[in-house]
Amino acid sequence: MIGVLGHSVASGARCSRAGCIAPAAWAILWRNPKIHSKDRQKTWLACVEHREYLEEFLSARSFPLRVVRFDELEQPS
């Protein structure tokens, strides 16, 4: 099955932090309201170590975001 960002769920999705190859534990769903419509949402994956860093990066820019466990993320059909 293909999951978020084209990563195979079977082989494991990886953290979106540059240079990190740790498995994703969290999904950060966000959008930039200046350029994205309300129905557009981007997804970053985060390992346990980088979740706070990525969340703070987006929060500092006042981007609306929501964090969910990676295993609870809806997978495309």
PQR file of N, CA, C, O and H, with PARSE charges and radii, in Angstrom:
ATOM      1  N   MET A   1       0.848  -1.172   0.000 -0.4000 1.5000
ATOM      2  CA  MET A   1       0.000   0.000   0.000 -0.0000 2.0000
ATOM      3  C   MET A   1       0.896   1.238   0.000  0.5500 1.7000
ATOM      4  O   MET A   1       1.910   1.274   0.696 -0.5500 1.4000
ATOM      5  N   ILE A   2       0.525   2.236  -0.770 -0.4000 1.5000
ATOM      6  CA  ILE A   2       1.273   3.488  -0.796 -0.0000 2.0000
ATOM      7  C   ILE A   2       0.633   4.441   0.202  0.5500 1.7000
ATOM      8  O   ILE A   2      -0.587   4.609   0.208 -0.5500 1.4000
ATOM      9  H   ILE A   2      -0.299   2.207  -1.336  0.4000 1.0000
ATOM     10  N   GLY A   3       1.441   5.062   1.038 -0.4000 1.5000
ATOM     11  CA  GLY A   3       0.946   5.954   2.074 -0.0000 2.0000
ATOM     12  C   GLY A   3       1.262   7.404   1.766  0.5500 1.7000
ATOM     13  O   GLY A   3       1.374   7.799   0.606 -0.5500 1.4000
ATOM     14  H   GLY A   3       2.432   4.926   1.033  0.4000 1.0000
ATOM     15  N   VAL A   4       1.402   8.180   2.808 -0.4000 1.5000
ATOM     16  CA  VAL A   4       1.635   9.609   2.718 -0.0000 2.0000
ATOM     17  C   VAL A   4       2.912   9.908   1.945  0.5500 1.7000
ATOM     18  O   VAL A   4       3.933   9.249   2.143 -0.5500 1.4000
ATOM     19  H   VAL A   4       1.312   7.859   3.751  0.4000 1.0000
ATOM     20  N   LEU A   5       2.854  10.879   1.084 -0.4000 1.5000
ATOM     21  CA  LEU A   5       4.000  11.352   0.320 -0.0000 2.0000
ATOM     22  C   LEU A   5       4.636  10.253  -0.527  0.5500 1.7000
ATOM     23  O   LEU A   5       5.825  10.316  -0.840 -0.5500 1.4000
ATOM     24  H   LEU A   5       2.025  11.414   0.924  0.4000 1.0000
ATOM     25  N   GLY A   6       3.847   9.250  -0.895 -0.4000 1.5000
ATOM     26  CA  GLY A   6       4.350   8.182  -1.742 -0.0000 2.0000
ATOM     27  C   GLY A   6       5.188   7.146  -1.031  0.5500 1.7000
ATOM     28  O   GLY A   6       5.734   6.252  -1.676 -0.5500 1.4000
ATOM     29  H   GLY A   6       2.881   9.199  -0.641  0.4000 1.0000
ATOM     30  N   HIS A   7       5.305   7.241   0.282 -0.4000 1.5000
ATOM     31  CA  HIS A   7       6.079   6.250   1.034 -0.0000 2.0000
ATOM     32  C   HIS A   7       5.253   4.987   1.188  0.5500 1.7000
ATOM     33  O   HIS A   7       4.053   5.054   1.452 -0.5500 1.4000
ATOM     34  H   HIS A   7       4.861   7.968   0.807  0.4000 1.0000
ATOM     35  N   SER A   8       5.874   3.866   1.027 -0.4000 1.5000
ATOM     36  CA  SER A   8       5.192   2.598   1.237 -0.0000 2.0000
ATOM     37  C   SER A   8       4.991   2.376   2.725  0.5500 1.7000
ATOM     38  O   SER A   8       5.942   2.447   3.504 -0.5500 1.4000
ATOM     39  H   SER A   8       6.849   3.812   0.813  0.4000 1.0000
ATOM     40  N   VAL A   9       3.758   2.110   3.118 -0.4000 1.5000
ATOM     41  CA  VAL A   9       3.478   1.846   4.519 -0.0000 2.0000
ATOM     42  C   VAL A   9       4.198   0.587   4.968  0.5500 1.7000
ATOM     43  O   VAL A   9       4.674   0.511   6.101 -0.5500 1.4000
ATOM     44  H   VAL A   9       2.986   2.053   2.486  0.4000 1.0000
ATOM     45  N   ALA A  10       4.280  -0.404   4.082 -0.4000 1.5000
ATOM     46  CA  ALA A  10       4.947  -1.665   4.422 -0.0000 2.0000
ATOM     47  C   ALA A  10       6.432  -1.447   4.711  0.5500 1.7000
ATOM     48  O   ALA A  10       6.971  -2.061   5.632 -0.5500 1.4000
ATOM     49  H   ALA A  10       3.893  -0.343   3.162  0.4000 1.0000
ATOM     50  N   SER A  11       7.103  -0.587   3.943 -0.4000 1.5000
ATOM     51  CA  SER A  11       8.534  -0.379   4.139 -0.0000 2.0000
ATOM     52  C   SER A  11       8.811   0.697   5.186  0.5500 1.7000
ATOM     53  O   SER A  11       9.949   0.826   5.638 -0.5500 1.4000
ATOM     54  H   SER A  11       6.665  -0.088   3.194  0.4000 1.0000
ATOM     55  N   GLY A  12       7.821   1.456   5.576 -0.4000 1.5000
ATOM     56  CA  GLY A  12       7.968   2.462   6.615 -0.0000 2.0000
ATOM     57  C   GLY A  12       8.233   3.852   6.067  0.5500 1.7000
ATOM     58  O   GLY A  12       9.150   4.052   5.270 -0.5500 1.4000
ATOM     59  H   GLY A  12       6.896   1.351   5.209  0.4000 1.0000
ATOM     60  N   ALA A  13       7.441   4.791   6.489 -0.4000 1.5000
ATOM     61  CA  ALA A  13       7.620   6.189   6.107 -0.0000 2.0000
ATOM     62  C   ALA A  13       8.662   6.815   7.021  0.5500 1.7000
ATOM     63  O   ALA A  13       8.814   6.398   8.170 -0.5500 1.4000
ATOM     64  H   ALA A  13       6.696   4.628   7.136  0.4000 1.0000
ATOM     65  N   ARG A  14       9.367   7.794   6.528 -0.4000 1.5000
ATOM     66  CA  ARG A  14      10.464   8.420   7.263 -0.0000 2.0000
ATOM     67  C   ARG A  14      10.137   9.861   7.641  0.5500 1.7000
ATOM     68  O   ARG A  14       9.280  10.497   7.028 -0.5500 1.4000
ATOM     69  H   ARG A  14       9.244   8.133   5.596  0.4000 1.0000
ATOM     70  N   CYS A  15      10.815  10.356   8.637 -0.4000 1.5000
ATOM     71  CA  CYS A  15      10.681  11.726   9.139 -0.0000 2.0000
ATOM     72  C   CYS A  15      11.009  12.730   8.036  0.5500 1.7000
ATOM     73  O   CYS A  15      11.895  12.493   7.215 -0.5500 1.4000
ATOM     74  H   CYS A  15      11.511   9.839   9.136  0.4000 1.0000
ATOM     75  N   SER A  16      10.290  13.848   8.025 -0.4000 1.5000
ATOM     76  CA  SER A  16      10.500  14.897   7.025 -0.0000 2.0000
ATOM     77  C   SER A  16      11.651  15.846   7.369  0.5500 1.7000
ATOM     78  O   SER A  16      12.043  16.651   6.524 -0.5500 1.4000
ATOM     79  H   SER A  16       9.570  14.040   8.693  0.4000 1.0000
ATOM     80  N   ARG A  17      12.196  15.777   8.567 -0.4000 1.5000
ATOM     81  CA  ARG A  17      13.305  16.644   8.959 -0.0000 2.0000
ATOM     82  C   ARG A  17      14.508  16.331   8.074  0.5500 1.7000
ATOM     83  O   ARG A  17      14.868  15.167   7.896 -0.5500 1.4000
ATOM     84  H   ARG A  17      11.878  15.123   9.253  0.4000 1.0000
ATOM     85  N   ALA A  18      15.115  17.354   7.532 -0.4000 1.5000
ATOM     86  CA  ALA A  18      16.260  17.178   6.637 -0.0000 2.0000
ATOM     87  C   ALA A  18      17.325  16.296   7.282  0.5500 1.7000
ATOM     88  O   ALA A  18      17.760  16.540   8.408 -0.5500 1.4000
ATOM     89  H   ALA A  18      14.823  18.299   7.677  0.4000 1.0000
ATOM     90  N   GLY A  19      17.731  15.271   6.548 -0.4000 1.5000
ATOM     91  CA  GLY A  19      18.797  14.391   6.995 -0.0000 2.0000
ATOM     92  C   GLY A  19      18.370  13.281   7.940  0.5500 1.7000
ATOM     93  O   GLY A  19      19.181  12.417   8.273 -0.5500 1.4000
ATOM     94  H   GLY A  19      17.378  15.073   5.634  0.4000 1.0000
ATOM     95  N   CYS A  20      17.123  13.281   8.379 -0.4000 1.5000
ATOM     96  CA  CYS A  20      16.663  12.262   9.318 -0.0000 2.0000
ATOM     97  C   CYS A  20      16.107  11.062   8.549  0.5500 1.7000
ATOM     98  O   CYS A  20      15.363  11.216   7.580 -0.5500 1.4000
ATOM     99  H   CYS A  20      16.464  13.982   8.109  0.4000 1.0000
ATOM    100  N   ILE A  21      16.479   9.881   8.998 -0.4000 1.5000
ATOM    101  CA  ILE A  21      15.967   8.668   8.359 -0.0000 2.0000
ATOM    102  C   ILE A  21      15.154   7.820   9.343  0.5500 1.7000
ATOM    103  O   ILE A  21      14.835   6.663   9.066 -0.5500 1.4000
ATOM    104  H   ILE A  21      17.084   9.756   9.784  0.4000 1.0000
ATOM    105  N   ALA A  22      14.828   8.408  10.483 -0.4000 1.5000
ATOM    106  CA  ALA A  22      14.052   7.690  11.498 -0.0000 2.0000
ATOM    107  C   ALA A  22      12.622   7.461  11.009  0.5500 1.7000
ATOM    108  O   ALA A  22      12.104   8.243  10.212 -0.5500 1.4000
ATOM    109  H   ALA A  22      15.087   9.347  10.708  0.4000 1.0000
ATOM    110  N   PRO A  23      11.992   6.400  11.481 -0.5600 1.5000
ATOM    111  CA  PRO A  23      10.613   6.133  11.067  0.2800 2.0000
ATOM    112  C   PRO A  23       9.655   7.200  11.592  0.5500 1.7000
ATOM    113  O   PRO A  23       9.848   7.753  12.675 -0.5500 1.4000
ATOM    114  N   ALA A  24       8.633   7.471  10.812 -0.4000 1.5000
ATOM    115  CA  ALA A  24       7.623   8.457  11.193 -0.0000 2.0000
ATOM    116  C   ALA A  24       6.751   7.901  12.311  0.5500 1.7000
ATOM    117  O   ALA A  24       6.307   6.754  12.257 -0.5500 1.4000
ATOM    118  H   ALA A  24       8.476   7.021   9.932  0.4000 1.0000
ATOM    119  N   ALA A  25       6.513   8.723  13.317 -0.4000 1.5000
ATOM    120  CA  ALA A  25       5.613   8.371  14.406 -0.0000 2.0000
ATOM    121  C   ALA A  25       4.423   9.324  14.430  0.5500 1.7000
ATOM    122  O   ALA A  25       3.373   9.008  14.990 -0.5500 1.4000
ATOM    123  H   ALA A  25       6.873   9.655  13.361  0.4000 1.0000
ATOM    124  N   TRP A  26       4.596  10.490  13.819 -0.4000 1.5000
ATOM    125  CA  TRP A  26       3.588  11.544  13.822 -0.0000 2.0000
ATOM    126  C   TRP A  26       3.397  12.113  12.425  0.5500 1.7000
ATOM    127  O   TRP A  26       4.295  12.052  11.585 -0.5500 1.4000
ATOM    128  H   TRP A  26       5.449  10.747  13.364  0.4000 1.0000
ATOM    129  N   ALA A  27       2.221  12.663  12.193 -0.4000 1.5000
ATOM    130  CA  ALA A  27       1.935  13.403  10.961 -0.0000 2.0000
ATOM    131  C   ALA A  27       1.500  14.798  11.365  0.5500 1.7000
ATOM    132  O   ALA A  27       0.614  14.967  12.203 -0.5500 1.4000
ATOM    133  H   ALA A  27       1.491  12.712  12.876  0.4000 1.0000
ATOM    134  N   ILE A  28       2.128  15.793  10.765 -0.4000 1.5000
ATOM    135  CA  ILE A  28       1.767  17.186  11.028 -0.0000 2.0000
ATOM    136  C   ILE A  28       1.064  17.696   9.782  0.5500 1.7000
ATOM    137  O   ILE A  28       1.670  17.816   8.718 -0.5500 1.4000
ATOM    138  H   ILE A  28       2.848  15.656  10.085  0.4000 1.0000
ATOM    139  N   LEU A  29      -0.216  17.993   9.925 -0.4000 1.5000
ATOM    140  CA  LEU A  29      -1.051  18.457   8.820 -0.0000 2.0000
ATOM    141  C   LEU A  29      -1.133  19.974   8.928  0.5500 1.7000
ATOM    142  O   LEU A  29      -1.549  20.503   9.959 -0.5500 1.4000
ATOM    143  H   LEU A  29      -0.708  17.896  10.790  0.4000 1.0000
ATOM    144  N   TRP A  30      -0.740  20.675   7.870 -0.4000 1.5000
ATOM    145  CA  TRP A  30      -0.650  22.122   7.954 -0.0000 2.0000
ATOM    146  C   TRP A  30      -0.943  22.774   6.611  0.5500 1.7000
ATOM    147  O   TRP A  30      -1.030  22.112   5.576 -0.5500 1.4000
ATOM    148  H   TRP A  30      -0.402  20.246   7.032  0.4000 1.0000
ATOM    149  N   ARG A  31      -1.092  24.101   6.662 -0.4000 1.5000
ATOM    150  CA  ARG A  31      -1.228  24.880   5.432 -0.0000 2.0000
ATOM    151  C   ARG A  31      -0.733  26.293   5.682  0.5500 1.7000
ATOM    152  O   ARG A  31      -0.765  26.791   6.808 -0.5500 1.4000
ATOM    153  H   ARG A  31      -1.021  24.639   7.503  0.4000 1.0000
ATOM    154  N   ASN A  32      -0.276  26.928   4.619 -0.4000 1.5000
ATOM    155  CA  ASN A  32       0.117  28.332   4.657 -0.0000 2.0000
ATOM    156  C   ASN A  32      -1.082  29.121   4.147  0.5500 1.7000
ATOM    157  O   ASN A  32      -1.364  29.091   2.949 -0.5500 1.4000
ATOM    158  H   ASN A  32      -0.249  26.524   3.705  0.4000 1.0000
ATOM    159  N   PRO A  33      -1.797  29.828   5.025 -0.5600 1.5000
ATOM    160  CA  PRO A  33      -3.020  30.504   4.607  0.2800 2.0000
ATOM    161  C   PRO A  33      -2.802  31.615   3.570  0.5500 1.7000
ATOM    162  O   PRO A  33      -3.749  32.036   2.905 -0.5500 1.4000
ATOM    163  N   LYS A  34      -1.566  32.086   3.434 -0.4000 1.5000
ATOM    164  CA  LYS A  34      -1.293  33.124   2.434 -0.0000 2.0000
ATOM    165  C   LYS A  34      -1.271  32.571   1.019  0.5500 1.7000
ATOM    166  O   LYS A  34      -1.520  33.309   0.065 -0.5500 1.4000
ATOM    167  H   LYS A  34      -0.797  31.744   3.974  0.4000 1.0000
ATOM    168  N   ILE A  35      -0.976  31.280   0.866 -0.4000 1.5000
ATOM    169  CA  ILE A  35      -0.887  30.719  -0.483 -0.0000 2.0000
ATOM    170  C   ILE A  35      -1.759  29.481  -0.712  0.5500 1.7000
ATOM    171  O   ILE A  35      -1.970  29.082  -1.858 -0.5500 1.4000
ATOM    172  H   ILE A  35      -0.775  30.681   1.641  0.4000 1.0000
ATOM    173  N   HIS A  36      -2.269  28.867   0.368 -0.4000 1.5000
ATOM    174  CA  HIS A  36      -3.077  27.660   0.225 -0.0000 2.0000
ATOM    175  C   HIS A  36      -4.539  27.955   0.535  0.5500 1.7000
ATOM    176  O   HIS A  36      -4.850  28.660   1.496 -0.5500 1.4000
ATOM    177  H   HIS A  36      -2.097  29.192   1.298  0.4000 1.0000
ATOM    178  N   SER A  37      -5.424  27.417  -0.276 -0.4000 1.5000
ATOM    179  CA  SER A  37      -6.852  27.544   0.014 -0.0000 2.0000
ATOM    180  C   SER A  37      -7.174  26.687   1.242  0.5500 1.7000
ATOM    181  O   SER A  37      -6.381  25.833   1.636 -0.5500 1.4000
ATOM    182  H   SER A  37      -5.172  26.844  -1.057  0.4000 1.0000
ATOM    183  N   LYS A  38      -8.347  26.925   1.842 -0.4000 1.5000
ATOM    184  CA  LYS A  38      -8.710  26.206   3.065 -0.0000 2.0000
ATOM    185  C   LYS A  38      -8.827  24.702   2.859  0.5500 1.7000
ATOM    186  O   LYS A  38      -8.693  23.937   3.814 -0.5500 1.4000
ATOM    187  H   LYS A  38      -8.991  27.619   1.521  0.4000 1.0000
ATOM    188  N   ASP A  39      -9.072  24.270   1.638 -0.4000 1.5000
ATOM    189  CA  ASP A  39      -9.206  22.831   1.391 -0.0000 2.0000
ATOM    190  C   ASP A  39      -7.874  22.155   1.068  0.5500 1.7000
ATOM    191  O   ASP A  39      -7.825  20.936   0.905 -0.5500 1.4000
ATOM    192  H   ASP A  39      -9.181  24.891   0.862  0.4000 1.0000
ATOM    193  N   ARG A  40      -6.795  22.931   0.974 -0.4000 1.5000
ATOM    194  CA  ARG A  40      -5.466  22.369   0.700 -0.0000 2.0000
ATOM    195  C   ARG A  40      -4.741  22.137   2.007  0.5500 1.7000
ATOM    196  O   ARG A  40      -4.728  23.007   2.878 -0.5500 1.4000
ATOM    197  H   ARG A  40      -6.834  23.921   1.107  0.4000 1.0000
ATOM    198  N   GLN A  41      -4.150  20.997   2.147 -0.4000 1.5000
ATOM    199  CA  GLN A  41      -3.418  20.664   3.358 -0.0000 2.0000
ATOM    200  C   GLN A  41      -2.141  19.924   2.996  0.5500 1.7000
ATOM    201  O   GLN A  41      -2.152  19.027   2.152 -0.5500 1.4000
ATOM    202  H   GLN A  41      -4.161  20.290   1.440  0.4000 1.0000
ATOM    203  N   LYS A  42      -1.053  20.298   3.628 -0.4000 1.5000
ATOM    204  CA  LYS A  42       0.222  19.621   3.401 -0.0000 2.0000
ATOM    205  C   LYS A  42       0.496  18.716   4.600  0.5500 1.7000
ATOM    206  O   LYS A  42      -0.037  18.930   5.689 -0.5500 1.4000
ATOM    207  H   LYS A  42      -1.044  21.026   4.313  0.4000 1.0000
ATOM    208  N   THR A  43       1.326  17.713   4.389 -0.4000 1.5000
ATOM    209  CA  THR A  43       1.646  16.767   5.456 -0.0000 2.0000
ATOM    210  C   THR A  43       3.155  16.623   5.583  0.5500 1.7000
ATOM    211  O   THR A  43       3.856  16.342   4.611 -0.5500 1.4000
ATOM    212  H   THR A  43       1.760  17.539   3.505  0.4000 1.0000
ATOM    213  N   TRP A  44       3.627  16.817   6.781 -0.4000 1.5000
ATOM    214  CA  TRP A  44       5.008  16.493   7.116 -0.0000 2.0000
ATOM    215  C   TRP A  44       4.958  15.332   8.083  0.5500 1.7000
ATOM    216  O   TRP A  44       4.080  15.270   8.944 -0.5500 1.4000
ATOM    217  H   TRP A  44       3.057  17.045   7.571  0.4000 1.0000
ATOM    218  N   LEU A  45       5.884  14.424   7.948 -0.4000 1.5000
ATOM    219  CA  LEU A  45       5.993  13.308   8.872 -0.0000 2.0000
ATOM    220  C   LEU A  45       7.109  13.606   9.862  0.5500 1.7000
ATOM    221  O   LEU A  45       8.102  14.246   9.519 -0.5500 1.4000
ATOM    222  H   LEU A  45       6.597  14.475   7.249  0.4000 1.0000
ATOM    223  N   ALA A  46       6.937  13.137  11.090 -0.4000 1.5000
ATOM    224  CA  ALA A  46       7.934  13.420  12.118 -0.0000 2.0000
ATOM    225  C   ALA A  46       8.211  12.178  12.950  0.5500 1.7000
ATOM    226  O   ALA A  46       7.309  11.411  13.289 -0.5500 1.4000
ATOM    227  H   ALA A  46       6.129  12.616  11.369  0.4000 1.0000
ATOM    228  N   CYS A  47       9.484  12.006  13.266 -0.4000 1.5000
ATOM    229  CA  CYS A  47       9.861  10.965  14.217 -0.0000 2.0000
ATOM    230  C   CYS A  47       9.630  11.529  15.622  0.5500 1.7000
ATOM    231  O   CYS A  47       9.297  12.705  15.773 -0.5500 1.4000
ATOM    232  H   CYS A  47      10.217  12.628  12.991  0.4000 1.0000
ATOM    233  N   VAL A  48       9.803  10.709  16.624 -0.4000 1.5000
ATOM    234  CA  VAL A  48       9.603  11.154  18.002 -0.0000 2.0000
ATOM    235  C   VAL A  48      10.528  12.331  18.325  0.5500 1.7000
ATOM    236  O   VAL A  48      10.106  13.306  18.947 -0.5500 1.4000
ATOM    237  H   VAL A  48      10.073   9.754  16.500  0.4000 1.0000
ATOM    238  N   GLU A  49      11.780  12.235  17.902 -0.4000 1.5000
ATOM    239  CA  GLU A  49      12.777  13.271  18.218 -0.0000 2.0000
ATOM    240  C   GLU A  49      12.477  14.615  17.548  0.5500 1.7000
ATOM    241  O   GLU A  49      12.742  15.657  18.148 -0.5500 1.4000
ATOM    242  H   GLU A  49      12.122  11.443  17.396  0.4000 1.0000
ATOM    243  N   HIS A  50      11.940  14.628  16.339 -0.4000 1.5000
ATOM    244  CA  HIS A  50      11.780  15.872  15.587 -0.0000 2.0000
ATOM    245  C   HIS A  50      10.361  16.442  15.556  0.5500 1.7000
ATOM    246  O   HIS A  50      10.130  17.485  14.945 -0.5500 1.4000
ATOM    247  H   HIS A  50      11.724  13.782  15.851  0.4000 1.0000
ATOM    248  N   ARG A  51       9.423  15.777  16.200 -0.4000 1.5000
ATOM    249  CA  ARG A  51       8.043  16.291  16.181 -0.0000 2.0000
ATOM    250  C   ARG A  51       7.972  17.718  16.711  0.5500 1.7000
ATOM    251  O   ARG A  51       7.407  18.591  16.053 -0.5500 1.4000
ATOM    252  H   ARG A  51       9.611  14.930  16.696  0.4000 1.0000
ATOM    253  N   GLU A  52       8.530  17.965  17.874 -0.4000 1.5000
ATOM    254  CA  GLU A  52       8.463  19.292  18.480 -0.0000 2.0000
ATOM    255  C   GLU A  52       9.148  20.339  17.602  0.5500 1.7000
ATOM    256  O   GLU A  52       8.622  21.438  17.429 -0.5500 1.4000
ATOM    257  H   GLU A  52       8.989  17.256  18.408  0.4000 1.0000
ATOM    258  N   TYR A  53      10.298  20.013  17.054 -0.4000 1.5000
ATOM    259  CA  TYR A  53      11.022  20.949  16.184 -0.0000 2.0000
ATOM    260  C   TYR A  53      10.168  21.355  14.988  0.5500 1.7000
ATOM    261  O   TYR A  53      10.023  22.544  14.702 -0.5500 1.4000
ATOM    262  H   TYR A  53      10.725  19.120  17.195  0.4000 1.0000
ATOM    263  N   LEU A  54       9.596  20.361  14.282 -0.4000 1.5000
ATOM    264  CA  LEU A  54       8.798  20.664  13.095 -0.0000 2.0000
ATOM    265  C   LEU A  54       7.523  21.417  13.459  0.5500 1.7000
ATOM    266  O   LEU A  54       7.111  22.328  12.741 -0.5500 1.4000
ATOM    267  H   LEU A  54       9.713  19.396  14.515  0.4000 1.0000
ATOM    268  N   GLU A  55       6.905  21.040  14.564 -0.4000 1.5000
ATOM    269  CA  GLU A  55       5.695  21.718  15.026 -0.0000 2.0000
ATOM    270  C   GLU A  55       5.989  23.181  15.375  0.5500 1.7000
ATOM    271  O   GLU A  55       5.219  24.070  15.009 -0.5500 1.4000
ATOM    272  H   GLU A  55       7.240  20.300  15.147  0.4000 1.0000
ATOM    273  N   GLU A  56       7.082  23.432  16.069 -0.4000 1.5000
ATOM    274  CA  GLU A  56       7.465  24.801  16.431 -0.0000 2.0000
ATOM    275  C   GLU A  56       7.811  25.632  15.198  0.5500 1.7000
ATOM    276  O   GLU A  56       7.490  26.819  15.140 -0.5500 1.4000
ATOM    277  H   GLU A  56       7.707  22.711  16.366  0.4000 1.0000
ATOM    278  N   PHE A  57       8.460  25.021  14.219 -0.4000 1.5000
ATOM    279  CA  PHE A  57       8.805  25.705  12.968 -0.0000 2.0000
ATOM    280  C   PHE A  57       7.539  26.244  12.300  0.5500 1.7000
ATOM    281  O   PHE A  57       7.506  27.397  11.871 -0.5500 1.4000
ATOM    282  H   PHE A  57       8.721  24.056  14.265  0.4000 1.0000
ATOM    283  N   LEU A  58       6.513  25.421  12.212 -0.4000 1.5000
ATOM    284  CA  LEU A  58       5.259  25.829  11.573 -0.0000 2.0000
ATOM    285  C   LEU A  58       4.468  26.792  12.454  0.5500 1.7000
ATOM    286  O   LEU A  58       3.889  27.754  11.947 -0.5500 1.4000
ATOM    287  H   LEU A  58       6.540  24.484  12.560  0.4000 1.0000
ATOM    288  N   SER A  59       4.436  26.552  13.747 -0.4000 1.5000
ATOM    289  CA  SER A  59       3.708  27.428  14.673 -0.0000 2.0000
ATOM    290  C   SER A  59       4.290  28.831  14.699  0.5500 1.7000
ATOM    291  O   SER A  59       3.547  29.807  14.809 -0.5500 1.4000
ATOM    292  H   SER A  59       4.907  25.771  14.158  0.4000 1.0000
ATOM    293  N   ALA A  60       5.607  28.944  14.598 -0.4000 1.5000
ATOM    294  CA  ALA A  60       6.258  30.256  14.606 -0.0000 2.0000
ATOM    295  C   ALA A  60       5.825  31.107  13.427  0.5500 1.7000
ATOM    296  O   ALA A  60       5.915  32.334  13.477 -0.5500 1.4000
ATOM    297  H   ALA A  60       6.210  28.151  14.508  0.4000 1.0000
ATOM    298  N   ARG A  61       5.364  30.473  12.379 -0.4000 1.5000
ATOM    299  CA  ARG A  61       4.887  31.173  11.187 -0.0000 2.0000
ATOM    300  C   ARG A  61       3.372  31.340  11.187  0.5500 1.7000
ATOM    301  O   ARG A  61       2.790  31.795  10.202 -0.5500 1.4000
ATOM    302  H   ARG A  61       5.292  29.476  12.338  0.4000 1.0000
ATOM    303  N   SER A  62       2.740  30.972  12.292 -0.4000 1.5000
ATOM    304  CA  SER A  62       1.287  31.066  12.475 -0.0000 2.0000
ATOM    305  C   SER A  62       0.502  30.244  11.462  0.5500 1.7000
ATOM    306  O   SER A  62      -0.620  30.602  11.102 -0.5500 1.4000
ATOM    307  H   SER A  62       3.213  30.603  13.092  0.4000 1.0000
ATOM    308  N   PHE A  63       1.089  29.143  11.005 -0.4000 1.5000
ATOM    309  CA  PHE A  63       0.377  28.254  10.086 -0.0000 2.0000
ATOM    310  C   PHE A  63      -0.586  27.381  10.897  0.5500 1.7000
ATOM    311  O   PHE A  63      -0.201  26.817  11.922 -0.5500 1.4000
ATOM    312  H   PHE A  63       2.000  28.852  11.298  0.4000 1.0000
ATOM    313  N   PRO A  64      -1.825  27.272  10.442 -0.5600 1.5000
ATOM    314  CA  PRO A  64      -2.733  26.349  11.119  0.2800 2.0000
ATOM    315  C   PRO A  64      -2.199  24.924  10.960  0.5500 1.7000
ATOM    316  O   PRO A  64      -1.777  24.527   9.874 -0.5500 1.4000
ATOM    317  N   LEU A  65      -2.223  24.167  12.046 -0.4000 1.5000
ATOM    318  CA  LEU A  65      -1.712  22.800  11.967 -0.0000 2.0000
ATOM    319  C   LEU A  65      -2.467  21.892  12.918  0.5500 1.7000
ATOM    320  O   LEU A  65      -3.130  22.336  13.855 -0.5500 1.4000
ATOM    321  H   LEU A  65      -2.566  24.489  12.928  0.4000 1.0000
ATOM    322  N   ARG A  66      -2.343  20.620  12.643 -0.4000 1.5000
ATOM    323  CA  ARG A  66      -2.934  19.572  13.471 -0.0000 2.0000
ATOM    324  C   ARG A  66      -1.941  18.422  13.471  0.5500 1.7000
ATOM    325  O   ARG A  66      -1.357  18.094  12.438 -0.5500 1.4000
ATOM    326  H   ARG A  66      -1.804  20.260  11.882  0.4000 1.0000
ATOM    327  N   VAL A  67      -1.754  17.813  14.633 -0.4000 1.5000
ATOM    328  CA  VAL A  67      -0.812  16.700  14.762 -0.0000 2.0000
ATOM    329  C   VAL A  67      -1.592  15.435  15.105  0.5500 1.7000
ATOM    330  O   VAL A  67      -2.410  15.423  16.026 -0.5500 1.4000
ATOM    331  H   VAL A  67      -2.228  18.080  15.472  0.4000 1.0000
ATOM    332  N   VAL A  68      -1.327  14.382  14.355 -0.4000 1.5000
ATOM    333  CA  VAL A  68      -1.954  13.087  14.613 -0.0000 2.0000
ATOM    334  C   VAL A  68      -0.879  12.012  14.597  0.5500 1.7000
ATOM    335  O   VAL A  68       0.169  12.172  13.971 -0.5500 1.4000
ATOM    336  H   VAL A  68      -0.663  14.392  13.607  0.4000 1.0000
ATOM    337  N   ARG A  69      -1.151  10.915  15.293 -0.4000 1.5000
ATOM    338  CA  ARG A  69      -0.224   9.789  15.242 -0.0000 2.0000
ATOM    339  C   ARG A  69      -0.182   9.271  13.813  0.5500 1.7000
ATOM    340  O   ARG A  69      -1.215   9.226  13.145 -0.5500 1.4000
ATOM    341  H   ARG A  69      -2.002  10.785  15.802  0.4000 1.0000
ATOM    342  N   PHE A  70       0.986   8.883  13.336 -0.4000 1.5000
ATOM    343  CA  PHE A  70       1.126   8.415  11.963 -0.0000 2.0000
ATOM    344  C   PHE A  70       0.220   7.224  11.685  0.5500 1.7000
ATOM    345  O   PHE A  70      -0.374   7.138  10.610 -0.5500 1.4000
ATOM    346  H   PHE A  70       1.825   8.920  13.878  0.4000 1.0000
ATOM    347  N   ASP A  71       0.109   6.317  12.625 -0.4000 1.5000
ATOM    348  CA  ASP A  71      -0.718   5.122  12.404 -0.0000 2.0000
ATOM    349  C   ASP A  71      -2.213   5.424  12.379  0.5500 1.7000
ATOM    350  O   ASP A  71      -3.008   4.559  12.014 -0.5500 1.4000
ATOM    351  H   ASP A  71       0.591   6.387  13.498  0.4000 1.0000
ATOM    352  N   GLU A  72      -2.608   6.638  12.762 -0.4000 1.5000
ATOM    353  CA  GLU A  72      -4.014   7.058  12.702 -0.0000 2.0000
ATOM    354  C   GLU A  72      -4.314   7.887  11.458  0.5500 1.7000
ATOM    355  O   GLU A  72      -5.464   8.249  11.211 -0.5500 1.4000
ATOM    356  H   GLU A  72      -1.963   7.341  13.059  0.4000 1.0000
ATOM    357  N   LEU A  73      -3.296   8.181  10.689 -0.4000 1.5000
ATOM    358  CA  LEU A  73      -3.451   8.987   9.483 -0.0000 2.0000
ATOM    359  C   LEU A  73      -4.215   8.196   8.434  0.5500 1.7000
ATOM    360  O   LEU A  73      -3.938   7.019   8.202 -0.5500 1.4000
ATOM    361  H   LEU A  73      -2.362   7.886  10.890  0.4000 1.0000
ATOM    362  N   GLU A  74      -5.178   8.855   7.803 -0.4000 1.5000
ATOM    363  CA  GLU A  74      -5.933   8.196   6.743 -0.0000 2.0000
ATOM    364  C   GLU A  74      -5.015   7.937   5.562  0.5500 1.7000
ATOM    365  O   GLU A  74      -4.315   8.840   5.103 -0.5500 1.4000
ATOM    366  H   GLU A  74      -5.402   9.811   7.991  0.4000 1.0000
ATOM    367  N   GLN A  75      -5.015   6.729   5.079 -0.4000 1.5000
ATOM    368  CA  GLN A  75      -4.216   6.364   3.921 -0.0000 2.0000
ATOM    369  C   GLN A  75      -5.058   6.471   2.665  0.5500 1.7000
ATOM    370  O   GLN A  75      -6.230   6.096   2.688 -0.5500 1.4000
ATOM    371  H   GLN A  75      -5.584   5.995   5.452  0.4000 1.0000
ATOM    372  N   PRO A  76      -4.503   6.970   1.569 -0.5600 1.5000
ATOM    373  CA  PRO A  76      -5.249   7.057   0.320  0.2800 2.0000
ATOM    374  C   PRO A  76      -5.663   5.666  -0.162  0.5500 1.7000
ATOM    375  O   PRO A  76      -4.974   4.675   0.080 -0.5500 1.4000
ATOM    376  N   SER A  77      -6.786   5.619  -0.838 -0.4000 1.5000
ATOM    377  CA  SER A  77      -7.270   4.332  -1.379 -0.0000 2.0000
ATOM    378  C   SER A  77      -6.494   3.920  -2.591  0.5500 1.7000
ATOM    379  O   SER A  77      -6.765   2.868  -3.170 -0.5500 1.4000
ATOM    380  H   SER A  77      -7.346   6.424  -1.035  0.4000 1.0000
TER
END
